[in-house]
Amino acid sequence: MNERLTMTKDVVIIGAGSAGSRLASLLGKNFEITLIEEHDLVGEPVQCAGLVSPRCIDDITHKSKICEINDFVLHSPSGIKLELHSKEPKGVVIDRAKHDSLLAESAEKSGAEIIRKARADKIDVSGGSVKVTYRRDSSTKELSSELAVGAEGPRSLVRKYVTEEKPPLVYHGAQVTGHLKKDDLRDAVEMFLGNRIAPGFFAWKIPADDCTRIGLCSLPGKTPNQLLSSFIRSKFPSFKEDSRQAGIIPIGPLSSIANKRAILIGDAACQTKPLTGGGIYLGKCAAEMLAGSISSEGAVIAAGELYEKRFMTEFGRELSKAWRLRKIINEMSDRKLEKAIEVISDKKIISILEESGDIDYPANLTGAIIRKMPQLMKFLPELVRSGF
Ligand SMILES: Cc1cc2nc3c(=O)[nH]c(=O)nc-3n(C[C@H](O)[C@H](O)[C@H](O)COP(=O)(O)OP(=O)(O)OC[C@H]3O[C@@H](n4cnc5c(N)ncnc54)[C@H](O)[C@@H]3O)c2cc1C
């Protein structure tokens, strides 16, 4: 059955993940907002390790906080450990499902409508408004709005209306949640480098109160689930697995994130950190910037243009640096990774990382580190060629 609704909304947001629900919660009071979400239960299934910076925790999301992280341990391919301890917590582990459901709750409280179990499958931007077609209960429905926001994650539908580009790199991730019998570093977040462990990325172990999350991402064409199983067998043989999650992370810059009435935020816009794959913080900032732009300009094309400009001004430099570093790291052999860890294990570098390291702006410190350790340039001439 086809049903055509002529009621015009200000903004239709596709996807009630953390970015989409936050945007709806910021705009719901003053604008007609509809969120279309394919799942019944917002936040499920979880496809996330749930490590964020303290900046991601606010009045809406604080109940999703599980624990704070002051200790980070980086393992080289051969097992050399680089340990970092900070006085103030630099990370927070969250219950991601709860985090997203709190944001959706806040969106509804603010006046936004969430249509659950509805999958958007087409938008039409050819007229003086946007038409979003979605399927729900085996019927096709249509909504008309001034703006359509693609907040529907890595496999975005709206992206192709904004740009012809595809995400430059897509990581495939796998994670297990379970229990470790014995854990000497139970309060630390650990990261494991090595092309045999996680080609082109890293594996992680994250404490989450009474359980532990172990996961990894790898380049396309590899098999993250098999890599993860063999990683756990070799490093954590006593691990008892309760559940397994999987997901993808789009990485790298898109030259455009808004085109007329179609706008992208979150993973749909590739707003993820190239060095760590984290996307919750950038999605939060993007939602805030877009909400600010719509609040000042109205639900009009100019709001999308303003948002794009603001996002690039705030994050363009950091993301472009991090993307260049990511490409350099992805070309490194295990021997070179080993040497890099050895070089940055210097006391001076460790104190820079412990004092000023920031998981939201990891590339920001590259300049300061190179100034302290000019030999890095000799060891990695790629840094010079890449303009660091
Ligand atoms: C294994 C793994 C670990 C990660 N760990 C971290 C981490 O520790 N920290 C961090 O910051 N980030 C992490 N990330 C990245 C993070 O999960 C994403 O950046 C974040 O989820 C992006 O939020 P979003 O709201 O843009 O999209 P999503 O969270 O993907 O939300 C999109 C929503 O839209 C819905 N949807 C999709 N298509 C449609 C459609 N056509 N119609 C209706 N609804 C639709 C989806 O079901 C979903 O609910 C991880 C990712 C993976 C895969």
Ligand as a Chemical Component Dictionary entry (heavy atoms), coordinates in Angstrom:
data_LIG
# 
_chem_comp.id                   LIG 
_chem_comp.type                 NON-POLYMER 
_chem_comp.pdbx_formal_charge   0 
_chem_comp.three_letter_code    LIG 
# 
loop_
_chem_comp_atom.comp_id 
_chem_comp_atom.atom_id 
_chem_comp_atom.alt_atom_id 
_chem_comp_atom.type_symbol 
_chem_comp_atom.charge 
_chem_comp_atom.model_Cartn_x 
_chem_comp_atom.model_Cartn_y 
_chem_comp_atom.model_Cartn_z 
_chem_comp_atom.pdbx_ordinal 
LIG C1  C1  C 0 33.682 -2.123 16.039 1  
LIG C2  C2  C 0 33.489 -0.638 16.242 2  
LIG C3  C3  C 0 33.969 -0.025 17.394 3  
LIG C4  C4  C 0 33.817 1.358  17.557 4  
LIG N1  N1  N 0 34.253 1.921  18.713 5  
LIG C5  C5  C 0 34.100 3.257  18.914 6  
LIG C6  C6  C 0 34.522 3.861  20.127 7  
LIG O1  O1  O 0 35.039 3.206  21.031 8  
LIG N2  N2  N 0 34.350 5.201  20.271 9  
LIG C7  C7  C 0 33.773 5.972  19.289 10 
LIG O2  O2  O 0 33.673 7.209  19.465 11 
LIG N3  N3  N 0 33.350 5.414  18.147 12 
LIG C8  C8  C 0 33.485 4.082  17.926 13 
LIG N4  N4  N 0 33.045 3.503  16.776 14 
LIG C9  C9  C 0 32.424 4.368  15.755 15 
LIG C10 C10 C 0 31.029 4.753  16.199 16 
LIG O3  O3  O 0 30.301 3.593  16.524 17 
LIG C11 C11 C 0 30.332 5.537  15.084 18 
LIG O4  O4  O 0 31.170 6.603  14.692 19 
LIG C12 C12 C 0 28.988 6.077  15.551 20 
LIG O5  O5  O 0 28.103 5.018  15.799 21 
LIG C13 C13 C 0 28.374 6.974  14.491 22 
LIG O6  O6  O 0 27.125 7.425  14.943 23 
LIG P1  P1  P 0 26.008 7.837  13.897 24 
LIG O7  O7  O 0 24.872 8.348  14.701 25 
LIG O8  O8  O 0 26.600 8.660  12.837 26 
LIG O9  O9  O 0 25.596 6.461  13.168 27 
LIG P2  P2  P 0 25.018 5.124  13.752 28 
LIG O10 O10 O 0 25.379 4.963  15.173 29 
LIG O11 O11 O 0 25.444 4.065  12.786 30 
LIG O12 O12 O 0 23.450 5.316  13.690 31 
LIG C14 C14 C 0 22.752 5.276  12.473 32 
LIG C15 C15 C 0 21.323 4.786  12.727 33 
LIG O13 O13 O 0 20.594 4.882  11.492 34 
LIG C16 C16 C 0 19.872 3.676  11.269 35 
LIG N5  N5  N 0 19.687 3.551  9.821  36 
LIG C17 C17 C 0 20.604 3.215  8.880  37 
LIG N6  N6  N 0 20.051 3.258  7.638  38 
LIG C18 C18 C 0 18.759 3.623  7.821  39 
LIG C19 C19 C 0 17.676 3.839  6.916  40 
LIG N7  N7  N 0 17.835 3.713  5.586  41 
LIG N8  N8  N 0 16.466 4.183  7.413  42 
LIG C20 C20 C 0 16.294 4.325  8.771  43 
LIG N9  N9  N 0 17.289 4.135  9.667  44 
LIG C21 C21 C 0 18.516 3.796  9.205  45 
LIG C22 C22 C 0 20.781 2.614  11.877 46 
LIG O14 O14 O 0 20.050 1.450  12.183 47 
LIG C23 C23 C 0 21.277 3.331  13.140 48 
LIG O15 O15 O 0 20.378 3.180  14.209 49 
LIG C24 C24 C 0 33.167 2.129  16.566 50 
LIG C25 C25 C 0 32.677 1.504  15.414 51 
LIG C26 C26 C 0 32.837 0.133  15.251 52 
LIG C27 C27 C 0 32.289 -0.522 14.017 53 
# 
loop_
_chem_comp_bond.comp_id 
_chem_comp_bond.atom_id_1 
_chem_comp_bond.atom_id_2 
_chem_comp_bond.value_order 
_chem_comp_bond.pdbx_ordinal 
LIG C1  C2  SING 1  
LIG C2  C3  SING 2  
LIG C2  C26 DOUB 3  
LIG C3  C4  DOUB 4  
LIG C4  N1  SING 5  
LIG C4  C24 SING 6  
LIG N1  C5  DOUB 7  
LIG C5  C6  SING 8  
LIG C5  C8  SING 9  
LIG C6  O1  DOUB 10 
LIG C6  N2  SING 11 
LIG N2  C7  SING 12 
LIG C7  O2  DOUB 13 
LIG C7  N3  SING 14 
LIG N3  C8  DOUB 15 
LIG C8  N4  SING 16 
LIG N4  C9  SING 17 
LIG N4  C24 SING 18 
LIG C9  C10 SING 19 
LIG C10 O3  SING 20 
LIG C10 C11 SING 21 
LIG C11 O4  SING 22 
LIG C11 C12 SING 23 
LIG C12 O5  SING 24 
LIG C12 C13 SING 25 
LIG C13 O6  SING 26 
LIG O6  P1  SING 27 
LIG P1  O7  DOUB 28 
LIG P1  O8  SING 29 
LIG P1  O9  SING 30 
LIG O9  P2  SING 31 
LIG P2  O10 DOUB 32 
LIG P2  O11 SING 33 
LIG P2  O12 SING 34 
LIG O12 C14 SING 35 
LIG C14 C15 SING 36 
LIG C15 O13 SING 37 
LIG C15 C23 SING 38 
LIG O13 C16 SING 39 
LIG C16 N5  SING 40 
LIG C16 C22 SING 41 
LIG N5  C17 SING 42 
LIG N5  C21 SING 43 
LIG C17 N6  DOUB 44 
LIG N6  C18 SING 45 
LIG C18 C19 SING 46 
LIG C18 C21 DOUB 47 
LIG C19 N7  SING 48 
LIG C19 N8  DOUB 49 
LIG N8  C20 SING 50 
LIG C20 N9  DOUB 51 
LIG N9  C21 SING 52 
LIG C22 O14 SING 53 
LIG C22 C23 SING 54 
LIG C23 O15 SING 55 
LIG C24 C25 DOUB 56 
LIG C25 C26 SING 57 
LIG C26 C27 SING 58 
# 
